[in-house]
Amino acid sequence: MPFEFEKQSIGDVILVKPKVFGDSRGFFMECYKKSEFAKNGITTDFCQDNYSKSSAKVLRGLHYQEAPYSQAKLVRCVKGRIYDVAVDIRPESETFGKYVKVELSEDNKCMLFMPEGFAHGFVVLSDTAEIHYKTSNEYSAISDRGIFWADGDINIDWEIDFEPLLSDKDKVQPRLCEVFKR
């Protein structure tokens, strides 16, 4: 099997560990294989790939899209290191407001899968980071939403000792309780 699938503390979020074949010339790995992902419960039909580059200390997120443009994501860091975070924003979920955080890096080559109904963010831990991710729906500006990255109700431990660099949009995102009334 070319992958290991590791359910996280929120079972719908899965850390995917690819098998890497390396030698003196470099390495080879499969990044996605529909049949293997489906056997392990990930039947998402991905339709868009995105690629971003960020500088040291950049924090992006927490972003999501409202229905009908909600997005599942499969995220990997192809250069550098990040903490990648998925926050459960499904109001009916037992884990609403809880999060999963994993380190993704060019060295560990792991990927994080999050289904629809999660807000996503990451912080760069290296000089730069390049992120590639697949989404289950195309980007829609009218459905683009966010949650404040430092919302005390979620209380994400970003494990950083610096002031993150934020977009103007991310500085003023609403808190989870302002968006989702339970």
C-alpha positions in Angstrom: 0.0 0.0 0.0 1.5 3.4 -1.0 -0.1 5.3 2.0 -0.9 5.0 5.7 -4.1 6.7 6.8 -4.2 7.9 10.4 -7.4 9.2 11.9 -6.9 12.2 14.1 -8.6 13.2 17.3 -11.5 14.4 15.2 -12.0 11.1 13.2 -13.1 12.8 10.0 -9.7 14.4 9.7 -7.1 12.1 8.4 -3.3 12.3 8.3 -2.1 10.7 5.1 1.5 9.3 5.1 2.8 8.4 1.6 5.3 5.7 1.1 8.5 7.3 -0.2 10.9 5.4 -2.4 14.3 7.0 -2.3 17.8 6.3 -3.4 21.0 8.3 -4.3 19.1 9.9 -7.3 16.3 11.3 -5.2 12.8 9.9 -4.4 9.4 9.0 -5.8 6.0 8.9 -4.1 2.4 8.9 -5.1 0.6 12.0 -3.9 -3.0 10.8 -4.6 -4.5 7.6 -5.7 -8.3 7.6 -5.9 -8.7 3.9 -5.3 -6.5 3.8 -2.2 -8.1 6.9 -0.7 -11.6 5.5 -1.3 -10.6 2.2 0.4 -9.7 4.3 3.4 -12.9 6.4 3.6 -11.9 9.4 1.5 -14.3 9.4 -1.5 -14.1 13.1 -2.1 -14.1 14.2 -5.8 -11.4 16.8 -6.0 -11.9 19.4 -8.7 -9.4 22.2 -8.1 -5.7 22.3 -7.1 -4.1 25.4 -5.4 -0.5 26.3 -4.7 0.7 29.1 -2.5 4.1 30.4 -1.2 4.4 32.2 2.1 7.2 33.9 4.0 8.4 33.1 7.5 6.0 33.9 10.3 3.0 34.1 7.9 -0.3 32.8 9.3 -3.1 32.2 6.9 -6.6 31.4 8.1 -8.9 30.3 9.4 -10.7 30.1 6.0 -13.7 28.1 4.7 -16.5 28.4 2.1 -20.2 28.4 2.9 -22.5 25.9 1.1 -23.1 25.3 -1.6 -19.4 25.9 -2.3 -18.1 24.1 0.9 -14.7 22.5 0.3 -13.0 19.4 1.6 -9.2 19.8 1.3 -6.1 17.6 1.0 -3.2 19.8 2.1 0.6 19.1 1.8 3.7 21.3 2.3 6.1 20.7 -0.6 8.8 23.2 0.6 9.5 24.3 4.2 7.5 23.5 7.4 4.0 24.5 8.6 1.6 23.8 11.4 -1.6 23.0 9.5 -4.9 23.4 11.4 -8.4 22.1 10.8 -11.3 23.4 13.0 -14.6 21.7 13.1 -17.3 24.3 12.3 -20.2 21.8 11.8 -22.8 23.1 14.4 -24.3 19.6 14.8 -21.0 17.9 15.4 -19.9 16.6 18.8 -16.5 18.1 18.1 -17.8 21.6 17.0 -15.1 24.2 17.8 -12.4 21.6 18.3 -9.3 21.5 16.1 -6.6 19.2 14.8 -3.0 20.5 14.3 -0.2 18.6 12.5 3.2 19.6 11.2 3.4 19.2 7.5 6.8 19.6 5.9 8.9 18.8 2.8 10.7 16.2 5.0 7.8 14.2 6.4 5.8 14.6 3.1 2.5 14.0 5.0 -0.8 15.3 3.9 -3.9 16.4 5.9 -7.4 15.6 4.7 -10.3 17.6 6.1 -13.9 17.1 4.9 -16.4 19.8 4.2 -17.4 21.7 7.4 -13.9 22.6 8.6 -12.1 25.9 8.7 -8.4 25.7 7.6 -5.3 27.7 8.5 -1.6 27.3 8.8 1.4 29.1 10.2 4.9 29.0 8.5 7.7 27.7 10.7 10.5 27.9 8.1 12.0 30.8 6.0 9.4 30.1 3.4 6.7 27.4 2.8 5.1 26.2 -0.4 1.7 24.6 0.0 -0.2 22.5 -2.5 -3.8 21.5 -1.8 -6.7 19.9 -3.6 -10.3 21.0 -3.0 -13.6 19.4 -3.6 -15.3 22.6 -4.9 -14.1 25.5 -6.9 -13.3 28.8 -5.1 -16.3 31.1 -4.8 -15.7 34.7 -3.7 -19.3 35.1 -2.6 -19.0 32.1 -0.3 -15.5 32.9 1.1 -15.6 33.2 5.0 -13.3 33.1 7.9 -12.9 32.7 11.7 -10.5 34.8 13.8 -7.2 32.9 14.1 -6.8 33.6 17.8 -10.4 33.0 18.9 -10.2 32.3 22.6 -13.2 29.8 22.4 -11.2 27.6 20.0 -7.9 28.3 21.8 -5.5 27.0 19.1 -2.0 26.4 20.4 -0.1 27.6 17.4 3.2 27.0 19.3 4.7 30.2 18.1 6.8 32.8 20.0 6.4 35.6 17.4 3.7 37.9 16.1 2.4 36.3 13.0 2.1 38.2 9.7 -1.5 38.4 8.8 -3.6 39.7 5.8 -5.8 42.6 6.5 -8.8 40.2 6.1 -7.4 37.8 8.7 -6.9 40.5 11.3 -10.7 41.2 11.4 -12.4 37.8 11.0 -15.3 37.2 13.4 -15.2 34.8 16.3 -16.8 31.3 15.9 -19.6 32.2 18.3 -20.5 35.3 16.2 -20.8 33.1 13.0 -22.4 29.9 14.4 -25.1 30.1 17.0 -25.6 26.8 18.8 
